Amino acid sequence: MPLSIDGMNIGMYSNRPVNFGSGYQTSQLERTTPVAQRLNEAQERLQERQRLEQERQERLREAREERIEQQELREEQALQTRLEREEADQARDEQLREQRLETLQEQRDAYFNPLSAENMARQRTQLEVGNSAATNSAPISPRLAAQAIATYRQTESPDFISRSLVA
């Protein structure tokens, strides 16, 4: 359609709305409604973000508490293991001490028992030393006597291989 200057075409091509006073004019209430609606939507988004942040903080707090509990459990287990190990070491030390005391008591009994094999060997050694001292006039050393007793103990044992090696 050609552009004309008459009154009929002016309404179509002008910037003014056709119904100037009715449908195209907005009231103040209509202009504030979208702003209020946007504000409400923003507040809802903010509340949703705050709720999500609270949930995230709650999960982080629970995870932190769980890590702390696990750490405490590991420390408790390590302490328990250490205490058990110390108790086992003490029991082993006590057992070794008792064995040493028993061995010492057996040696003491064997030394003072006149019928023990060790005492008999010592008496024989002293007799031999006495006889050789009378002939040689040279006293026997305690080291030589201890070696003779140790040799006698080895030959006295029921271990035939050791006995044959000593003899």
C-alpha positions as CSV (number, residue, x, y, z in Angstrom):
1,M,0.0,0.0,0.0
2,P,1.4,3.3,-0.9
3,L,2.2,5.8,1.7
4,S,-0.2,8.7,1.7
5,I,-0.6,11.8,3.8
6,D,-4.3,11.6,4.3
7,G,-5.8,11.0,7.7
8,M,-6.5,7.4,7.2
9,N,-2.9,6.3,6.8
10,I,-1.5,8.5,9.5
11,G,-2.8,6.2,12.2
12,M,-1.2,3.2,10.7
13,Y,2.3,4.7,10.4
14,S,2.5,6.9,13.4
15,N,4.1,6.1,16.7
16,R,0.9,6.9,18.6
17,P,-1.3,3.9,19.5
18,V,-4.7,3.7,17.9
19,N,-6.5,3.4,21.2
20,F,-4.6,6.0,23.0
21,G,-6.6,6.0,26.2
22,S,-7.7,2.4,26.7
23,G,-5.6,-0.8,26.3
24,Y,-2.1,0.4,25.7
25,Q,-1.8,2.8,28.7
26,T,-0.5,1.1,31.8
27,S,-1.6,2.0,35.3
28,Q,0.8,2.4,38.2
29,L,-0.3,-0.9,39.7
30,E,0.4,-2.7,36.4
31,R,3.8,-1.1,36.2
32,T,4.8,-2.2,39.8
33,T,3.4,-5.7,39.6
34,P,6.3,-7.1,37.5
35,V,8.8,-5.4,39.8
36,A,7.1,-6.9,42.8
37,Q,7.0,-10.2,41.0
38,R,10.7,-10.0,40.2
39,L,11.4,-9.1,43.8
40,N,9.4,-12.1,45.0
41,E,11.2,-14.4,42.5
42,A,14.6,-13.0,43.7
43,Q,13.6,-13.6,47.3
44,E,12.6,-17.1,46.5
45,R,15.9,-17.8,44.7
46,L,17.8,-16.3,47.6
47,Q,15.9,-18.5,50.1
48,E,16.5,-21.5,47.9
49,R,20.2,-20.6,47.8
50,Q,20.3,-20.2,51.5
51,R,18.6,-23.5,52.0
52,L,21.0,-25.2,49.7
53,E,23.9,-23.5,51.5
54,Q,22.6,-24.7,54.9
55,E,22.3,-28.2,53.5
56,R,25.8,-28.0,52.2
57,Q,27.1,-26.7,55.6
58,E,25.2,-29.5,57.3
59,R,26.8,-32.1,55.1
60,L,30.3,-30.6,55.6
61,R,29.7,-30.5,59.4
62,E,28.6,-34.2,59.4
63,A,31.6,-35.2,57.2
64,R,33.9,-33.3,59.6
65,E,32.4,-35.0,62.6
66,E,32.7,-38.4,60.9
67,R,36.4,-37.7,60.1
68,I,37.0,-36.6,63.8
69,E,35.3,-39.8,65.0
70,Q,37.4,-41.9,62.6
71,Q,40.6,-40.2,63.8
72,E,39.6,-40.7,67.4
73,L,38.9,-44.4,66.7
74,R,42.3,-44.8,64.9
75,E,44.0,-43.2,67.8
76,E,42.2,-45.4,70.3
77,Q,43.1,-48.5,68.3
78,A,46.7,-47.4,68.1
79,L,46.8,-46.8,71.8
80,Q,45.2,-50.2,72.5
81,T,47.7,-51.9,70.2
82,R,50.6,-50.1,71.9
83,L,49.3,-51.1,75.4
84,E,48.9,-54.7,74.3
85,R,52.4,-54.7,72.8
86,E,53.8,-53.2,76.1
87,E,51.9,-55.8,78.1
88,A,53.2,-58.6,75.9
89,D,56.8,-57.2,76.2
90,Q,56.4,-57.0,80.0
91,A,55.1,-60.6,80.2
92,R,57.9,-61.8,78.0
93,D,60.5,-60.0,80.1
94,E,58.9,-61.4,83.3
95,Q,59.0,-64.9,81.8
96,L,62.7,-64.5,80.8
97,R,63.5,-63.2,84.3
98,E,61.8,-66.2,85.9
99,Q,63.7,-68.5,83.5
100,R,67.0,-66.9,84.4
101,L,66.1,-67.1,88.1
102,E,65.3,-70.8,87.7
103,T,68.5,-71.5,85.8
104,L,70.5,-69.6,88.4
105,Q,68.8,-71.6,91.2
106,E,69.5,-74.9,89.4
107,Q,73.1,-73.9,89.0
108,R,73.3,-72.9,92.6
109,D,71.7,-76.2,93.7
110,A,74.1,-78.1,91.5
111,Y,77.1,-76.3,92.8
112,F,76.2,-76.9,96.5
113,N,74.8,-80.4,96.0
114,P,77.6,-82.8,96.9
115,L,76.1,-85.6,94.7
116,S,75.6,-83.5,91.6
117,A,77.6,-84.3,88.5
118,E,79.1,-80.8,88.4
119,N,80.3,-81.1,92.0
120,M,81.7,-84.6,91.4
121,A,83.6,-83.3,88.4
122,R,84.9,-80.4,90.5
123,Q,86.1,-82.8,93.2
124,R,87.8,-85.0,90.7
125,T,89.5,-82.0,89.2
126,Q,90.6,-80.8,92.6
127,L,92.0,-84.3,93.3
128,E,93.7,-84.4,90.0
129,V,95.1,-80.9,90.6
130,G,96.1,-82.0,94.0
131,N,98.0,-85.0,92.6
132,S,99.5,-83.0,89.8
133,A,100.3,-80.2,92.1
134,A,102.2,-82.6,94.3
135,T,104.1,-83.8,91.4
136,N,104.4,-80.6,89.4
137,S,103.9,-78.0,92.1
138,A,102.0,-75.9,89.6
139,P,98.4,-74.8,90.7
140,I,95.6,-75.2,88.2
141,S,93.9,-72.1,87.0
142,P,90.1,-71.5,87.6
143,R,89.7,-71.1,83.9
144,L,91.1,-74.6,83.2
145,A,88.8,-76.0,85.9
146,A,85.8,-74.3,84.3
147,Q,86.7,-75.6,80.9
148,A,87.0,-79.2,82.4
149,I,83.5,-78.8,84.0
150,A,82.0,-77.5,80.7
151,T,83.6,-80.5,78.9
152,Y,82.1,-82.9,81.5
153,R,78.7,-81.3,81.1
154,Q,78.8,-81.8,77.3
155,T,79.8,-85.4,77.6
156,E,77.1,-86.0,80.2
157,S,74.3,-84.7,77.9
158,P,72.1,-87.3,76.1
159,D,73.0,-85.6,72.7
160,F,75.1,-88.3,71.1
161,I,76.4,-86.1,68.3
162,S,77.7,-83.5,70.7
163,R,79.2,-86.2,72.9
164,S,81.0,-87.7,70.0
165,L,82.3,-84.3,68.9
166,V,83.6,-83.5,72.4
167,A,85.2,-87.0,72.9
